[in-house]
Amino acid sequence: MVIIRNSAILAGVALALFGTPALRAQGLGVKLTASVPKGDLGDSHFLDNKMGYGAGVHFTIPIPGGALVPRVDYTEYKNQDTGNAKAKMLQAGVDYDFYFNRAANIGPYLGVGAGYGSTKFEQDTPHLNDTPNNIFYAGQGGYMFTRNLGAELRYTYAEYKPHFSGPPTTYNSPTWNGSLILQF
């Protein structure tokens, strides 16, 4: 029930970001992502640094010197070796990407971003199940080979406090994400 409520909140944020006619006219893109969890999220008792996979949708809004990029990303991680551990991340946010050639959506870029995320933590043994929310921060670099095809390396960081048993524990969840960018 919590994931449905959190998904509804994030869907509302996405609609607010992407739903206006002015934004619909901008460059729609998708990202296919491979992700490696680090920190508490990736430690040997939970995901053991097992690679996760995801997808995202974004809009590129050109501004002088770069672009604003509202985005929604979903990534899922699984580890059968540690009690069937799973983490499912849904994040909505906005990035600012600085393009070195001063034209948005072509060539090399560096960016920063922030947003709001929800992560569903699950594990069979011991039984764990909670979906905390929090703010995340990101930094990325990439290269748009053409206006329609690019690649990105992104680092995200968030801290979540899932309520399993005992006192609440803070899980830091940095991730390294490599993405193929398809821009329409």
One Martini backbone bead per residue (centre of mass of N, CA, C, O) as a GRO file, in nm:
protein
  184
    1MET     BB    1   0.057   0.064  -0.019
    2VAL     BB    2   0.299   0.254  -0.001
    3ILE     BB    3   0.396   0.232  -0.299
    4ILE     BB    4   0.139   0.353  -0.417
    5ARG     BB    5   0.153   0.626  -0.277
    6ASN     BB    6   0.440   0.700  -0.374
    7SER     BB    7   0.378   0.673  -0.675
    8ALA     BB    8   0.164   0.896  -0.679
    9ILE     BB    9   0.350   1.124  -0.597
   10LEU     BB   10   0.557   1.091  -0.830
   11ALA     BB   11   0.347   1.121  -1.057
   12GLY     BB   12   0.271   1.412  -0.982
   13VAL     BB   13   0.550   1.531  -1.028
   14ALA     BB   14   0.574   1.445  -1.324
   15LEU     BB   15   0.325   1.597  -1.424
   16ALA     BB   16   0.425   1.877  -1.340
   17LEU     BB   17   0.688   1.864  -1.516
   18PHE     BB   18   0.551   1.726  -1.804
   19GLY     BB   19   0.237   1.848  -1.854
   20THR     BB   20   0.309   2.088  -2.012
   21PRO     BB   21   0.316   2.221  -2.322
   22ALA     BB   22   0.606   2.336  -2.313
   23LEU     BB   23   0.741   2.060  -2.229
   24ARG     BB   24   0.632   1.876  -2.460
   25ALA     BB   25   0.812   2.036  -2.682
   26GLN     BB   26   1.044   1.902  -2.586
   27GLY     BB   27   1.299   1.673  -2.528
   28LEU     BB   28   1.252   1.347  -2.546
   29GLY     BB   29   1.366   1.079  -2.320
   30VAL     BB   30   1.568   0.784  -2.269
   31LYS     BB   31   1.689   0.542  -2.018
   32LEU     BB   32   1.937   0.290  -1.996
   33THR     BB   33   2.030   0.101  -1.696
   34ALA     BB   34   2.325   0.045  -1.506
   35SER     BB   35   2.371  -0.059  -1.154
   36VAL     BB   36   2.573   0.018  -0.857
   37PRO     BB   37   2.580  -0.054  -0.535
   38LYS     BB   38   2.659   0.119  -0.237
   39GLY     BB   39   2.726   0.093   0.066
   40ASP     BB   40   2.468  -0.024   0.246
   41LEU     BB   41   2.313  -0.128  -0.002
   42GLY     BB   42   2.588  -0.302  -0.108
   43ASP     BB   43   2.633  -0.488   0.106
   44SER     BB   44   2.677  -0.824   0.206
   45HIS     BB   45   2.376  -0.823   0.359
   46PHE     BB   46   2.230  -0.744   0.085
   47LEU     BB   47   2.344  -0.678  -0.238
   48ASP     BB   48   2.653  -0.724  -0.294
   49ASN     BB   49   2.697  -0.540  -0.557
   50LYS     BB   50   2.462  -0.593  -0.736
   51MET     BB   51   2.334  -0.549  -1.028
   52GLY     BB   52   2.125  -0.312  -1.176
   53TYR     BB   53   1.812  -0.210  -1.336
   54GLY     BB   54   1.687   0.046  -1.576
   55ALA     BB   55   1.466   0.334  -1.623
   56GLY     BB   56   1.393   0.644  -1.812
   57VAL     BB   57   1.260   0.981  -1.812
   58HIS     BB   58   1.301   1.284  -2.020
   59PHE     BB   59   1.375   1.638  -2.044
   60THR     BB   60   1.506   1.880  -2.272
   61ILE     BB   61   1.593   2.217  -2.167
   62PRO     BB   62   1.708   2.473  -2.319
   63ILE     BB   63   1.981   2.677  -2.215
   64PRO     BB   64   2.216   2.879  -2.150
   65GLY     BB   65   2.489   2.645  -2.157
   66GLY     BB   66   2.237   2.426  -2.152
   67ALA     BB   67   2.027   2.218  -1.927
   68LEU     BB   68   1.717   2.116  -1.832
   69VAL     BB   69   1.634   1.792  -1.649
   70PRO     BB   70   1.368   1.632  -1.621
   71ARG     BB   71   1.313   1.328  -1.411
   72VAL     BB   72   1.250   0.964  -1.428
   73ASP     BB   73   1.349   0.682  -1.218
   74TYR     BB   74   1.407   0.319  -1.247
   75THR     BB   75   1.535   0.076  -1.003
   76GLU     BB   76   1.657  -0.270  -0.981
   77TYR     BB   77   1.740  -0.499  -0.716
   78LYS     BB   78   1.912  -0.828  -0.676
   79ASN     BB   79   1.964  -1.098  -0.412
   80GLN     BB   80   1.967  -1.440  -0.359
   81ASP     BB   81   2.206  -1.474  -0.129
   82THR     BB   82   2.030  -1.256   0.080
   83GLY     BB   83   1.722  -1.334   0.119
   84ASN     BB   84   1.602  -1.199  -0.133
   85ALA     BB   85   1.708  -0.922  -0.203
   86LYS     BB   86   1.549  -0.590  -0.242
   87ALA     BB   87   1.552  -0.293  -0.459
   88LYS     BB   88   1.323  -0.013  -0.528
   89MET     BB   89   1.367   0.271  -0.737
   90LEU     BB   90   1.205   0.599  -0.721
   91GLN     BB   91   1.284   0.896  -0.920
   92ALA     BB   92   1.245   1.258  -0.889
   93GLY     BB   93   1.384   1.528  -1.097
   94VAL     BB   94   1.655   1.775  -1.147
   95ASP     BB   95   1.879   1.896  -1.392
   96TYR     BB   96   2.205   2.038  -1.464
   97ASP     BB   97   2.354   2.085  -1.785
   98PHE     BB   98   2.685   2.134  -1.899
   99TYR     BB   99   2.794   2.249  -2.209
  100PHE     BB  100   3.100   2.297  -2.362
  101ASN     BB  101   2.969   2.399  -2.654
  102ARG     BB  102   2.686   2.562  -2.570
  103ALA     BB  103   2.508   2.318  -2.679
  104ALA     BB  104   2.240   2.149  -2.640
  105ASN     BB  105   2.265   1.804  -2.692
  106ILE     BB  106   2.594   1.828  -2.755
  107GLY     BB  107   2.833   1.657  -2.635
  108PRO     BB  108   2.988   1.744  -2.357
  109TYR     BB  109   2.901   1.688  -1.997
  110LEU     BB  110   2.795   1.841  -1.687
  111GLY     BB  111   2.619   1.756  -1.370
  112VAL     BB  112   2.337   1.838  -1.158
  113GLY     BB  113   2.119   1.703  -0.889
  114ALA     BB  114   1.770   1.673  -0.770
  115GLY     BB  115   1.535   1.500  -0.538
  116TYR     BB  116   1.280   1.245  -0.510
  117GLY     BB  117   1.260   0.935  -0.319
  118SER     BB  118   1.182   0.576  -0.346
  119THR     BB  119   1.240   0.279  -0.136
  120LYS     BB  120   1.211  -0.068  -0.165
  121PHE     BB  121   1.253  -0.294   0.098
  122GLU     BB  122   1.357  -0.647   0.066
  123GLN     BB  123   1.340  -0.954   0.280
  124ASP     BB  124   1.310  -1.282   0.386
  125THR     BB  125   1.608  -1.323   0.539
  126PRO     BB  126   1.505  -1.141   0.710
  127HIS     BB  127   1.209  -0.988   0.751
  128LEU     BB  128   1.175  -0.724   0.511
  129ASN     BB  129   0.956  -0.415   0.491
  130ASP     BB  130   1.007  -0.102   0.320
  131THR     BB  131   0.917   0.265   0.224
  132PRO     BB  132   1.120   0.507   0.197
  133ASN     BB  133   1.187   0.861   0.192
  134ASN     BB  134   1.390   1.102  -0.008
  135ILE     BB  135   1.651   1.288  -0.077
  136PHE     BB  136   1.851   1.352  -0.369
  137TYR     BB  137   2.178   1.335  -0.520
  138ALA     BB  138   2.369   1.451  -0.817
  139GLY     BB  139   2.621   1.339  -1.059
  140GLN     BB  140   2.736   1.411  -1.403
  141GLY     BB  141   2.852   1.251  -1.711
  142GLY     BB  142   2.871   1.315  -2.073
  143TYR     BB  143   2.775   1.207  -2.418
  144MET     BB  144   2.664   1.349  -2.723
  145PHE     BB  145   2.694   1.221  -3.035
  146THR     BB  146   2.403   1.303  -3.082
  147ARG     BB  147   2.078   1.419  -3.055
  148ASN     BB  148   1.994   1.084  -3.006
  149LEU     BB  149   2.289   0.993  -2.877
  150GLY     BB  150   2.409   0.859  -2.556
  151ALA     BB  151   2.617   0.893  -2.252
  152GLU     BB  152   2.617   0.804  -1.889
  153LEU     BB  153   2.757   0.906  -1.570
  154ARG     BB  154   2.611   0.837  -1.242
  155TYR     BB  155   2.575   0.989  -0.917
  156THR     BB  156   2.404   0.881  -0.625
  157TYR     BB  157   2.249   1.023  -0.315
  158ALA     BB  158   2.112   0.861  -0.018
  159GLU     BB  159   1.896   0.853   0.277
  160TYR     BB  160   1.754   0.583   0.462
  161LYS     BB  161   1.470   0.479   0.701
  162PRO     BB  162   1.409   0.180   0.762
  163HIS     BB  163   1.146  -0.020   0.920
  164PHE     BB  164   1.200  -0.304   1.082
  165SER     BB  165   1.386  -0.370   1.353
  166GLY     BB  166   1.410  -0.175   1.587
  167PRO     BB  167   1.598   0.069   1.542
  168PRO     BB  168   1.647   0.302   1.329
  169THR     BB  169   1.815   0.285   1.018
  170THR     BB  170   2.067   0.414   0.824
  171TYR     BB  171   2.074   0.415   0.468
  172ASN     BB  172   2.310   0.432   0.244
  173SER     BB  173   2.266   0.505  -0.135
  174PRO     BB  174   2.491   0.473  -0.336
  175THR     BB  175   2.528   0.516  -0.699
  176TRP     BB  176   2.624   0.366  -1.010
  177ASN     BB  177   2.546   0.495  -1.342
  178GLY     BB  178   2.486   0.352  -1.663
  179SER     BB  179   2.384   0.520  -1.974
  180LEU     BB  180   2.156   0.509  -2.234
  181ILE     BB  181   2.072   0.761  -2.472
  182LEU     BB  182   1.741   0.852  -2.595
  183GLN     BB  183   1.650   1.097  -2.833
  184PHE     BB  184   1.345   1.275  -2.978
   0.00000   0.00000   0.00000
